[in-house]
Amino acid sequence: MSDKTKKLWQKSGSALNPAVTDYIISQNLEADNKLLPFDVQGSIAHARMLGNVGLLEKDDVKAIIAALEEIKTKHAAGDFILHQENEDVHTEIENYLVEKLGPVGKRVHVGRSRNDQVLTDMRLYSRSEIRETQELVVSVASTILGWAQKHEFSPLPGFTHMQHAMPSSMGQWAGSFVESLINDYEMLQSAYYQNDQNPLGSGSGFGSAVPLDREQTTKELGFSRVQINPLYCQNSRGRMEAYTITCLLQVMFTLGQLANDLVIFYSQEFGFVKIDRSLTTGSSMMPQKRNLDVMEVVRANVSVVQSLQIQCQTVGMNLISGYNKDLKITKKPLMDSFEIVQKSLNIVDLLFNNLEPDEENLKRAFDDIEIFATDYANDLVMDGKSFRDAYREIGENLDTLEMQDVYANIKGKKHIGATGNLCLGEYKTRLKELAAQRNAKKITI
């Protein structure tokens, strides 16, 4: 057996049944491939720290870092390929260092395990993806806000129990999702904070006998703090991913509600919105069909992300403290969740750039005079009646109500958040603050 095919942990002369390798090692190393830049980043920090504590010569540190930078460059060009026989990205990189540098390459693993390597990679990856997701959240919220400002007073029936309730507006409807996305951004910030702690140096869950400087790697990798207890570092795997997906799921809940509304609004029964035909699909049987499939898939993907959350939440159940191979499967659900959420945000942004209210159909929806019943009851309250008496009087005389000017009705309600005072400027200010806080690339709001 050659050194290249033998596992790091495998004893000389021992054989491994290939069925074991096929089952426990992913045939598709896509997840580890995504982690490679972060593994290089962590390895550079680790090598520098080993040099500072006297476990590596300065020249060896320079040689290791140069080789790691070479790996990063090759990977970016698509020239650094992961091989299944190497099990994972960590071993692939270590084998490259050994092949290039000889015995020096073997020393980079001093004081660490693949267990704390993957923990560090996943934290760095999660922080990066959370930031990207937050940037998209701000961008999509800004797009929806612009749409809400443009159509602030377009009338829209408000619904309870799927029946007409009170006058609302397209501005109020769209604004609700802007505020929801702002809250979702803040939940993602809590996920960032949980991931912003350094597990490097925790080894297999019990620390190391060599004099590691965990504070140095924490500073170099940009973590806000050390994750102190090595055993908890291992026990937090799965929990951390599950919490991150929980926060991503809040974004999907927002997008799923929005998508469901649009599917209904676009139906012939409602006809409240017009959507560019390029964003609709047809039927293989019915030539007249124009379906809003993209929003149906957004709606369905809420359940997909929730199932991925459950995978991560339950995989660590009933495990003894420390590393267990079960935890290996937490990578892909997290990565899939990020991908789904980011793609969903992009498709919603595209839709709102190709969406218009159907003003005629919206005005026709107010032919039902009873939608103004609560407003008439409130008029009586303003004249001095108790609300319950006013409620009963209007309820018993619905057939006497007169049509109102829906635009005057919408603009006339002035308390904070009401249709005549949506405070959309507050959202604009808040989104600018969020963009500035995370030093994002410039976003037009």
N, C-alpha and C positions, 0 to 999 in steps of 0.2 A: 504494500500500500504506500503510495507516494505521500509526501508531506502535504501536497496541495489538496489531496482528496481526504486526508485524515482530519477529523474534527479536532478542535482545540483541546477538548476534554478527553479524547479517545486514547486509550493505552496502546502501546506498540503491540502488534500481533493480534489485537482484538478485532472482531468483525462486527459490522452493524447490518442488520437485516434491512435491505432497501425499502421495505414496506414501512418501516418506522420513519425513515427520512421522508418518504412520500407523504406520510400522514401528518407529521408534526412540523414540517418545514413547508412554507408556502411555495407552490410551484410558480406563483406569480409574485415577484418581489417588488411590485409596484409601491407598496407601502414603505418598504425600506428604502427604495429609491428616492422617495420624497424626503426621507429623513437624512440623506447623505450630507447635504450642506450643513445641517445642524450637528451631525456627528463629527464632521471636520472641525466645526467651530468649537465644540466641546473638547476635542482632542488637542487642539492648539492651546486652549486655556490650561488643560491638564499638563501638557508638556512644559509650558512656561512655569507652572507651579512646581513641577518636579525639579526643574532647574533651580528655582529659587530656594528650595529646601535641601538642595545638595544631592538629589537622587539621579540627576542627569547632568552631564557636563554641558557647558554653554555651547560648545560647538555641536554637540549632539542635538541640543534643543533646536538650534538653527537648521540643522539638516532635516530633522523631523518636521518642523514647520514648513520648510521649503517643499518637502514631499507632499505634505497635506495640502498646501496651496496648489500644487500640481494636480492632485486628485480633483480638487474643486474645479479647476479650469477644464480638465478633461471631462468631468461630469457635465458641466455646462454645455460643452460641445457635443455631448452624446457619445463620448469615447471611453467612458469608464462604466463598464458593465458589471452588474452583480450576477454572481453565479450561484445556482442552487446548492452546489456541493459545499459552499462556504457558509451556508445557513442564514447569514444576515449581513447587514451593512457593516457592522462593527468588525467582523472577522475578515470581510473583503478588504477593508481598509488596512487592518493590521497585517494581513498577508502581503499586501502591496508594499507596505513599509519595510517588512522583513526582506522581501525580494529585492528591494531597491537599496536598502541601507544595511542589510545583514543583521548582526547581533544588536546594533543600535535600535533597529525597528522593533525588536522584541521587548525593549525596556519601556515602551510607551504605555504598556498595560499595567505597570507597577501601581499598586494602590487603588485599582478600580476593577469592577466586574462589568460584564456585558449588561448586568441587571441595572446598575446605576447609570451606565451609558444610555440605555434605551429610555430610562426615566428622564434623563437630562435632555435627550433628543426630543422627546414628546413634549416636554415643557417649553423648549425653545420653539418647536413647531407650533404648538398651540398658541403661544403668545403672538407669533407672526400671523397666524390665520385669524385670530381674534381681531387683531388690528385691521387686517384686510376686510374682514366682515363688517367691522364698525365703520370703516370708510364707505362701504357700500350702503350701510344703513343710513348714514348721513346723506349720501347722494340721492338715494331713493326717496327719503323723507323730504328732501329739498325739491325733487321733481313733483311729488304729490302736493307739496305746499304751493308750488307755483300754479299747479292745476286748480287747487282750492281757491287761490286768490283770483284766478281768471273767471271762475264760475261760482263765485262766492254766494250770489243771490239767485242762482238757478233753482227753481222750486223742486223739492223732492218730498214725496209723502214719507213721513216717519211711520215705522211699522212696530207693532207689538203683536205677538201671536200670529204673525204673517197677515195681519189685517191693518188697514189704514188707522192711524192713531192720531197724530198731530202733524201740522206742517213742519217740514224740515227743509234743508237745502243741500245742494251738492257740496257747497263749501263746508257745511257742518259735517257731512258724511266723510269727505276726504280729510278734513282736519282731524277727525277722530283717529285716523291711521297715522297721521304725522305724530300726534302725541303718543300713540302706542309705540311707534318706532323709537321715539326718544327714550321711553321707559325701557324698551328692549336693549338699546345701546347701553344704558346704565347697568342692566343685568349682565350684559357681556363684560362690562368693566369689572364686575365682581368675579367673573370667571378668569379674567386676566390676572387679578390679584391673587387668586388661588394658585394659578400656574406660575406666578412670579416668585418662586422659591426654589433654591438650588439643591437638588439631591445628589450632585456629583460628589464622590468621596464616601458615600454611604455603602459602597461595595455591594455585597450580596444581601445586605440587611443588617450587618453587624460591625460595620466600620472596618478599619485597617490598622495593622500594627506599625505601618510606616508613618512618618510625621507629615501628614498632609496639611496643607493650608487651605481649608475650605472657604475661608473668607476671601482669599485671593481669587479663586475661580468664580466665586459669587460676583465679585466686583467686575472681573473681566467679561463675564457672560451677561452682565447687565441685569442680574437678578436683584431684587430689592432686599432679599434676606436669604439666609441659609435655612434649609429644611433640616432641623437639628437631629432628630432621632433616626438613626439608620433603619431601624426596624419599621418605624412608621413610614419612612420613604417607600418601602416595598408595599406596606399595607395600604398606602394611599393610591396605588396604581389601580385603575378601574374606577375607584371613587372619584378621582380627579377628572377622568375622561367623562364619566357619567354626569358630573356637575356641569362640565363645559357643554355637553350636549343638552342638558336641561335648559341652559341659558340660550343656546341656539334654538331650542324648541319654542321659546317665547317669540322669537322672530317669526318662526313658521306659523304659530298660532295667529299672529297678526296678519301675515300674508294669506293664510288659509281663509280667515274671515273675509278679507277683502276679495279674494278670488271667488268665494261662494256668492257674495253680493253681486259681483259682476256677471257671473253666470246667470243669475236670476234677472238682473237688470237688462241683460242682452237678449233674453228670451222674447218671443213674439207677444206673450201675454203681458209683458211689462214694456219692453221697447224703450227703456229710459236712456240708453247710451248707444252711440254709434262707434264702431271700431273698424279701423282700416282692414280691408279684406285680406291683406297680406299676412295678418295675424290670426286669421281663422282658417279652419280646415273644412273639407267637404266629406261627402259620404260616397262609398263605393256603389251604393244602390239608388240613393235618392238625390237627383241632380240639383235640387233646390237648396240643399242643406249648407249652412255656414255655421260651423261649430266653434265655440270658444274653448277648444281643447287645452290650450296652454294654461288657462286658469283652472280647468278641471284637474290637470296634473299637479299644479301647485297645491290645490286642495288635497289631493291624494298623498302628496309628499309629506304632509303634516304627520300622517300615520306612519310613514316610512321612518322619519326621524325619531318619532316616539318609540318605534320598535328598536331602533339602534340604541336609544337611551336605555331601554330595558335590558338589552344585551349587556351593556357595560355595568349597569346597576346590579345585575344578578350573578355575573360571572365570578365575583369574589365571595359569594355567599358560602359559608360553612368551610372556609379554607383556614388551615392553621396559619398563624402569623409567620410572615416571611415570604420569599418568592415561591410561587407555584406556576407551573407551565400554563395553567388555565389563563393566566393574565396576558398571555401572548396575543389572545384574540381581541384585545381592547383597541389595538391600533386602527384596524380597518373601519370599525363603526364610527370612530371619531372623525377620521379622514373623510368618510362618505358623508357624514353629517355636514361638515364644512362645505363640501362640494355642492350638496343639494341646496343648502341655504344660500350660498353665494349665487348659484345659477338661478334660483327662484327670485332673489332680489333683482338680478339683471333683467329677467323677463318681465317683472312687474314694472321696472323702470321703462322698458321699451313700450309696454302697453300704454302707460300713461302719456307717453309722447305721441300716441296714435289714438287717443280716446276723446270723444266729445259727447256732451249731453244732447239728447234729442229734446229740444225745448218744447216742441209741439206736443209730443207724447207726455212730457212731464206736466205741462199745463192742463192737458185733458185729464190727468189723474186727479186733479182737484175739482172735477165736476161733481164729485161726491161732497155735498155741502157738510155732511156730518163730520168731516175731518176738522172743521172749525169749532166743534161743539165745546171743547175744553176752553178755547179762547173766549167764547161767549160766556161760559160760566165764570171765567176770571174777570170779565167785564162787570158782571153783577157783583163780584166780590169787591171790585174797586168802587162800586156804588154803595158799599156798606153791608152787603149780605154776607152771612157766613158761607164758607165754601160748600158745606153739605146742603144747605138750602138752595144755593145756586146750582149745585150739581143736580139735585132732584128736579128743580124747575126746568132746566134745559133738557134733561133726560126725558121729561114728560111732554116736551114741546118741540121735539126735533123737526117736526114737519113745518114749523113756522120759521126756521132759521133762514137767513138770507145769505147769498153768496158774498164772499169777501174778496177783495183784491189780494191775491196771494203774495204779490211782491211787497205790497204795503205791510201785510201781516208779518212777513219774514223780516223786513228791515225794521219793524217797529219794536222788536223784542231786544232789550238793551242790557240785560244783566250779563255778567262775565260768562262767556261761552254760548250765550243765546244766539239765534240766527242773525240778529242785527249787530252782534258784538262778538265775533268769533275769536278776536285777539290773535289773528294769524301773525301779526308782527312779533308777538312774543315767541312763537315757534321759530321764526326767522332768526331772532336774537339767540335763542337757545342752540340752534343748530350751528350757528357761527361759533359759539363758545365751545361746543363739543369738537368741532373741527380744529379749533385753535389749541385746545387742551392736549390733543394727541399729536399735534404737530403734523397733521396730515398734509398731503399734497393739496394744492389749492382747489377748492370746490366752489363753483359758482352757486350762490344761494339767492 
